[in-house]
Amino acid sequence: MIRYGQQDITQSDIDAVVHVLKSVNLTQGPSIPAFENAVKNATQATHAIAVNSATSALHIACLALDLGPGDWLWTTPNTFVASANCGIYCGARVDFVDIDPKTYNLCPQSLEEKLHRAEKDGRLPKVVVPVHLSGQPCDMEAIHALGQHYGFKIIEDASHAIGGRYKGDPIGNGRYSDITVFSFHPVKIITTGEGGMAVTNDDTLATRLGLYRSHGITRDPELMTQEMDGPWYYQQVTLGYNYRLTDLQAALGVSQMDRLSQYVARRHEIAARYDLLLADLPLTLPWQHPDSYSAYHLYVIRLKLDEIAPASHRKVFEALRAKDIMANLHYIPVHTQPYYRKMGFGWGDFPQAEQYYREAISIPMHPSLTNEEQDFVVEALNEAMSQ
């Protein structure tokens, strides 16, 4: 079986986790700040807050930015549902902005047009969540400029993108956003099993993120409403959640971060080889913006359906699966999900994202993929489109 994505676990990873298992700190110990520091160093961010998933990171990022009832969060329909759900968690309303047909990311031009209309209607967003699909960053300079003009905050959903760069700087450095979120699910660039991180350069936001991560509880005297009763004392100063990462997971993350650059470089090698092997097939291959250095979490092809008929999107996908090539599709447009259709969204609302969905397939992309496996994928894909 050739999976579209999978973790790479080495003996050093296993040793790091076993070391924690033999220690007294299975959670809330020294591996957490060590992992946070590794991510800060890689992204050049000032603060990093480790949590148990990117979904949790998105939620507390929205809370830290005071998103709530009466507010709007906008994101792309071409994403996992968590990028939109985080707004619903806070009681806000959600809307979407169609994608750029070349990058498949949130389109700045569509965003600008929608903002212009929303300003007239008094429905401007409080938060916009650009998603770096496949690891390629959005046009953050343009989105940031719109944020400055229209007054919205920005959360970069970089769940696919740790190790990538935008205009030469690491994704997560905070130049064009308030908070950036990463995912460490097993199919991502690095893994902690499950896990996430929120990074920011804002001291106040970092404090709030830390409180929301752990029940709203603090042991910091400066955040308390009275003097401490004693060294045991803590206060709950807001309503928070148990979104903590364990030291077992953080130790794995620290070990994996040592190979971040190596992993991304290997993904670029695989992508370049796909580009050559697939160049003559009836496909649209991933286009990379010159300002971008993608983390290449995914390699997404788009079928030229008019050229492969009578083969179809579904038939090609099923043919790959029949050969134990576990291709996937990222993503089903969020606005077409039943939950969001109940809010009034439907097919036809965001045509670029919908057309992408009809054509896209994510083929295997991970550092352990061999040349032989890659050749097999290409051969199977060519055969499936020729039937």
Secondary structure, 3 states (H helix, E strand, C coil): CEECCCCCCCHHHHHHHHHHHCCCCCECCCHHHHHHHHHHHHHCCCEEEEECCHHHHHHHHHHHCCCCCCCEEEECCCCCCHHHHHHHHCCCEEEECCECCCCCCECHHHHHHHHHHHHHHCCCCCEEECECHHHCCCCHHHHHHHHHHHCCEEEEECCCCCCCEECCEECCCCCCCCEEEEECCCCCCCCCCCCEEEEECCHHHHHHHHHHHECCEECCHHHCCCCCCCCCCCEECCCCCECCCEHHHHHHHHHHHCCHHHHHHHHHHHHHHHHHHCCCCCEECCCCCCCEECCCCCEEEEECHHHHCCCCHHHHHHHHHHCCEECECCCCCHHHCHHHHCCCCCCCCCHHHHHHHHHEEEECCCCCCCHHHHHHHHHHHHHHHHC
